[in-house]
């Protein structure tokens, strides 16, 4: 049985700021917002994945946090 979900990956301030030289972030975020609203209206589950960068013993590593929103 197949199931559809809308996955938001790294839609957070620190990540989106990095793409502002490549694309118009206001337009990008408007498209993401519109798609998110459409998914919710259609009853499609929404999962948000964000990155957190941590420092341990002088070494950095990434942790991904996934939550249903």
matplotlib code that plots the C-alpha trace (Angstrom):
import matplotlib.pyplot as plt

x = [0.0, 1.5, 1.1, 2.0, 3.6, 4.9, 8.5, 10.0, 13.7, 16.0, 13.4, 14.9, 16.6, 20.2, 19.8, 17.4, 19.8, 22.5, 20.5, 19.7, 22.5, 21.1, 17.3, 14.7, 14.1, 10.8, 9.4, 10.8, 9.2, 5.9, 6.0, 6.8, 4.0, 1.5, 2.5, 2.3, -1.2, -2.3, -0.9, -2.7, -6.0, -5.7, -5.1, -1.5, 0.7, 3.5, 6.9, 9.5, 13.2, 15.6, 19.3, 21.1, 24.9, 26.5, 30.0, 31.4, 35.0, 36.1, 34.4, 31.2, 28.5, 24.9, 21.8, 18.6, 15.3, 12.2, 8.7, 5.2, 3.7]
y = [0.0, 3.3, 6.5, 10.0, 12.5, 16.1, 16.3, 19.7, 19.3, 22.0, 24.9, 26.9, 30.3, 29.2, 27.0, 29.2, 32.2, 30.2, 30.1, 33.8, 34.4, 31.7, 32.4, 34.8, 33.4, 35.2, 33.5, 30.2, 30.4, 31.5, 28.4, 26.2, 27.8, 27.3, 23.7, 23.1, 24.6, 22.4, 19.3, 20.0, 20.8, 17.5, 15.6, 14.7, 14.0, 16.7, 15.8, 18.4, 17.5, 20.1, 20.0, 20.8, 21.1, 20.1, 20.3, 17.4, 17.0, 19.7, 18.0, 19.1, 16.8, 17.1, 15.7, 15.5, 16.0, 14.6, 15.6, 15.4, 18.9]
z = [0.0, -1.1, 0.9, 0.0, 2.3, 1.9, 3.3, 4.2, 4.3, 5.8, 5.5, 8.3, 8.6, 8.5, 5.4, 3.4, 3.9, 2.1, -1.1, -1.4, -3.9, -6.1, -6.0, -4.7, -1.2, -0.9, -4.0, -2.9, 0.5, -1.0, -3.2, -0.2, 1.8, -1.0, -1.5, 2.3, 2.5, -0.5, 1.1, 4.4, 2.6, 0.8, 4.0, 3.0, 6.0, 6.4, 7.8, 8.6, 8.7, 10.1, 10.7, 13.9, 14.0, 17.3, 18.5, 20.5, 21.6, 19.1, 16.2, 14.5, 13.4, 12.1, 13.7, 11.7, 13.6, 11.9, 13.2, 11.9, 11.7]

ax = plt.figure().add_subplot(projection="3d")
ax.plot(x, y, z, "-o")
ax.set_aspect("equal")
plt.show()
